[in-house]
Amino acid sequence: MTARALASPLLLVLIFCLLPAQPALTQMPEFSGGKLPTLAPLVREVTPSVVNIAVRGRVKENNPRYRDPLFREFLGAPKELEREVQAVGSGVIVDAQHGYVLTANHVVAQAATVQVMTKDGRRLDAKLVGRDPGTDIAVLRVQGAQSLKTIPMGDSDRLDVGDFVIAVGNPFGLGQTVTSGIVSALGRTGIGEQGYENFIQTDAAINPGNSGGALVNLRGELIGINTAIFSTGGGNVGIGFAVPINMARRVMDQIVEHGHVRRGRIGVSIKDMTAPALATSTEGIVGALIADVRRGSPAEQVGIQKGDVIIAADGRTIRSAAQLRNKISLTQIGERLQLTLARKGAISDVSVEVTPAVETAGRVYSSRQQ
């Protein structure tokens, strides 16, 4: 081997030895005060207000064989067979003083008995105050319980897509669990069979059992009641839905006062501004189009006409027929609703009284009639 061949590897070794030593691990980033960012303080503040819900009830057996008279005669099956069902969900303490708990209607829809379990392990009997299938909201009441904690309510109308949120609930009956994400979309409709939808969409993991749990912003305020997931297999795929707390609160107020929701109408049929011809005729105005006005209705009495576009209600922008329908239906009967409407390029305001949904003839308005 030549001297040149030996010198090259020796030179490389000397150069390597003279280089400054490198740390074995990449240096961790520094944070103010030496603390890592964490949601732990927020979670500790919020989770005592979220409860697990256990439901027992009985439902009629839907086996078609039980409707066969020969089957019943020869095998002695009863005319109506019932079976016991159990369900597990979540709820949120929104009024500790009176013991009120918000949850999802489908969690307690078949309930004969309801128990809530607090974070500290107490099992408390609860009474169903009332429920509203149209919004999938129900109200429970726990009486005589001490040391319950109310969660502060936020304003879901102030949410923006991209806001950080956390979801707290009882997925798969495992016990209290926290997940995090962002607001993915607002005003989602057409998700399920509910008649009054205005869902917050989030990618925070929501699984079976999370229903009725809390969707919370980073201030620790309740901004939604978790209600549904979009999934082909029944598990989380990053698309979950929550009822906005502003809607849930209006439903709760009516349930507490009346035992159910008393929906109102103003006497109009409405639809979305989706057809290109409509957009052209209204010069791109966004809102809910008045498709028809009932004769003698409160809407007619204040001058609302077919072809008007409702662009705001009580100062809040209206972007769809579903949004306006929700607003009208959850306004207390007898109250007046301030509507801003566009007509042939002119903007005006009207004040219209909300009246009961059932007409004098006893017929209820359809879902498109407000």
C-alpha angles and dihedrals in degrees: 000000000000126000090244090056092052094044095058098062091040090053091051091052092051092049092049092051092052094053117100114262115260122217115255092230131041110260113259115241116259121240130196110278091005093275126129117234110261142167092213096109090050092048092049090053097047107037098070087066094056118082136189116238126212118191132191123188146138129248132186114262110247098200106138091216089069089063091058108099092207091053091050093045098050100033098036096236113166120248090247121025121195131194132198119249131195127197136184124205144135139262141188128229105230099164115028093177093061096026097242118165125187119214141151118285094228090059093062102023093111096032123143092164130015130195127184124203119206125215090258090058102258117146112213131183113238134197124218107239094183144307139219117209090187092070098020091240128134134178125218129187127213111197128205096006118143131211097023116157125223118218114223115245122232132201110264091190088070095057120119130198106263097036113138116246139173127213121213123191148109107279116194089350091286094131133258112344134177127210131174138212143121138278102271099184142346135222096025114177137174092047100123143345096291113123096215112047130168101146129185107224117213138173092215104120111266116178135172106298093034089090111119092020128124131277105198136186124224091268088065092250123142108243101163148012111233110236117154148016131211106226141134093207102038095253135100118288097166096272113105132154135214133187108243111251092233089062093041091050093053090049091049093050091055094044091051092048101039107013090244141033115279103204121204137206138200096203106259137120113222139189140176125274093242107124114091090228090058093049090051095048092050096042095242097308113161120218144080117312119225103230096177141357122214116235112254093009124138088253092056091046092059094045104259109157139195109271095032116131118220106216100170140018121199088346095306118119115249116213103166144023090247091056092052092044090054092048095050096042094052096046111106114259110257094028121114122241120212109220128187112206137185120218123174093333096314123112121211140163128230133183113218130183118235112228133187117290095234115082124220090262089059097248118133120225117252121248092266093051119087 
